[in-house]
Structure formats: structure tokens, C-alpha cells
Amino acid sequence: MFLVMHTHFHVARIARFTIMSTLMSVYLTCSSVTLAHTNEWVKIESGTLSWLRAIHFANDNVGWIGGSSGALFFTADGGQSWQRSPRPTKDNIRDIFFADPQNGWLLCEGPTNGSVLERTSHILETRDGGQTWHTIPFDGKDRQFIKFVTDQKRIIFVAGEEGSVAFSESAGEFSSIIQLANRGIVSDGAILANRTFFVVGGAGLLLRSSDLGRTWENPVLKDSGRRHRLNAVFFSNSSVGVAVGNVGRIVRTTDGGNSWISVPSNVTEDLYSVIFTDSFNGIAVGSNGVILKTVDSGKTWFRSQSPNQHTLERVAASLKYIFAVGFGGTIIRKHR
């Protein structure tokens, strides 16, 4: 009888140990999965040394990356995998915009009259999802244009040097080029739902237009520091916007761009791109692989660990991931 009871007790202990071991194994597996999906950046091998300057998602899944010498990459699964596309041009791709997965544009720059020191811009268009590309009329006036700025629908303007801004209200017909009074470089811009336009650029340029660029005004900028160049601007909603620039400069608005105030970044690297994935969470990237993160709508920023020391030019998000691209074929990714 004692032997039977002892055997049952021993079997029960083994069963409990087996159950506990199983639970611990499940816990460790779950922990591993959790760690695998932490917000750590990982580097993706691109197979190119091209300077990647542009990344854009047409929707949650379809995206494009472009760079020097016509380098072009495509994803149809939200950036889980990237495929190299045939080069549509030998010129540098400075920016990409797709109104939908089929209709898109590449902002390119190439040498003028064979001179590598003088470059002008041209625009390529696709109507079949990037299978074929053709040049569309665009009078660049012998100037370099840097970036598409869009409301994600049909209004596009192109920012460039010497205060040049080219407008299109039908996505593809750039009929007018406006010369700003400030002839510095225009680096980037933003379009709000009420069609208020903002541009940022050299020497701290920050202008606003409420009439599709016909007239411009200076918002209130409460900034006592040096007016370092602003390279990018992003509005997370109709009220809150952030602009980033050289020497770690960050300015922020909470009243729809009527007034802006400096925000400490605690870095000295140049910041080239900024996005928000919702009203609270934002990412800024820049030189030396710097990555900054905010979780409070841009009030405070802290540095994230970067797997890369190369310059990061642009940041963008798909449904599952956030990407940054840059010099030397750099592509890095993290889970949202």
C-alpha cells in the first residue's frame, strides 16, 4: 500500500514538474517572440552602395525606395521583402510619390550639358505600377528640385533651390513655378487638410501659404538660437507639427503652424527627415546614423540605438514597419 501511494506521489511530482517545465518553455518562447518584436532597429542587406535618398509607400503594403544612379527597389508586402526593379534612369532619384499603387512619379536629377557639377531636375511618371516610366513636361529652369510635397491625393508641389516651388493640382502637370522672395533652398513642406501649405529650408526658412502658394507669410518663430537650416517638416494632425534641421535643431507647433517654438534634441547631428505614426509617436533621422524618438507628440526626444553609422536620409512607415534609408545602400527597419 505504501509502495502504491509513494509511486502515485512520485508520478504526481513528475507530472507537476513536466507541466511546470512546459509552462516555462512556453514563457521563454513567448519572451523570445516578444524580444524579437521589440523596437530595435535591424539592418537589411540591400546589395547596393547607392545613396538611397527616397522611400515612399503607396498604401500599407506597396512601397518604393530610390537612390543614386537610378537605383530603385519595390515591395508588395509592406517591406517584409524588397525586390530590385530595373533602373528607369541613370540619373539620381531624389524623391518618389505614388497617388495609388499604379500611378507614381520619380523626381530625378542629372548633369546639365554633360557637367556633373551642374544638375537639373526632371520627372518620370508611371501609370502601370512601375513597369514602364516616361518623362513628363517639367520646366525646371535649370535648377535642382529636392522633394515632392503632397496631400497624399492629387496636389503636389516640388521644393527646390533658389526659393523655387513648382505646383501641380492634377498630379503630373507642373504648370507653374513660383519664386519665393527668400531665394534660399526649399528643403521640404507640408500640406494640411485645409490646404494650408508650409515650406522649410535654408537659414531657418519657415513660411506658410493659405492660397495654394500665391502669397506667403512668416509664422511666429519663438527661437532665440541660430537659424540653422530646416530639412523636413511633418504634421501629425491639424494642430501639431514638427520641423527638424541641421545641428539637431527641432521646432514644434501646437496651433496649426501659427507659432513655433524650439524643442531640445540633445544631439548635434544634422536631422534630415521626420515622421509620426500617430499623434504621439514620431521618429527623426539624420547624419552619423542618428535616430531620435518621441512618444509625447514631439515635446521631448530621446536617442534610439542605431545599427548603422551612415547618414540616414529619409524615414517612412508601412503597416507593420518603420524604415530609414541612406548613404551606402543603407536600409534599416523596426516594428511599429
Stockholm file with secondary structure:
# STOCKHOLM 1.0

chainA/1-336         MFLVMHTHFHVARIARFTIMSTLMSVYLTCSSVTLAHTNEWVKIESGTLSWLRAIHFANDNVGWIGGSSGALFFTADGGQSWQRSPRPTKDNIRDIFFADPQNGWLLCEGPTNGSVLERTSHILETRDGGQTWHTIPFDGKDRQFIKFVTDQKRIIFVAGEEGSVAFSESAGEFSSIIQLANRGIVSDGAILANRTFFVVGGAGLLLRSSDLGRTWENPVLKDSGRRHRLNAVFFSNSSVGVAVGNVGRIVRTTDGGNSWISVPSNVTEDLYSVIFTDSFNGIAVGSNGVILKTVDSGKTWFRSQSPNQHTLERVAASLKYIFAVGFGGTIIRKHR
#=GR chainA/1-336 SS CHHHHHHHHHHHHHHHHHHHHHHHHHHHHHHHHHHHTSSCCEEECCSCCCCEEEEEESSSSCEEEEEGGGCEEEESSTTSSCEECCCSCSSEEEEEEESSSSCEEEEEEEEETTEEEEEEEEEEEESSTTSCCEEECCCCTTCCEEEEEECSSSCEEEEESTTEEEEESSSSCCCEEEECSSCSCEEEEEECTTCCEEEEEGGGCEEEESSTTSSCBCCEEECCSCCCCEEEEEESSSSCEEEEEGGGCEEEESSTTSEEEECCCCCCSCEEEEEESSSSCEEEEEGGGCEEEESSTTSSCEECCCSCCSCEEEEEECSSEEEEEEGGGEEEEEEC
#=GC SS_cons         CHHHHHHHHHHHHHHHHHHHHHHHHHHHHHHHHHHHTSSCCEEECCSCCCCEEEEEESSSSCEEEEEGGGCEEEESSTTSSCEECCCSCSSEEEEEEESSSSCEEEEEEEEETTEEEEEEEEEEEESSTTSCCEEECCCCTTCCEEEEEECSSSCEEEEESTTEEEEESSSSCCCEEEECSSCSCEEEEEECTTCCEEEEEGGGCEEEESSTTSSCBCCEEECCSCCCCEEEEEESSSSCEEEEEGGGCEEEESSTTSEEEECCCCCCSCEEEEEESSSSCEEEEEGGGCEEEESSTTSSCEECCCSCCSCEEEEEECSSEEEEEEGGGEEEEEEC
//
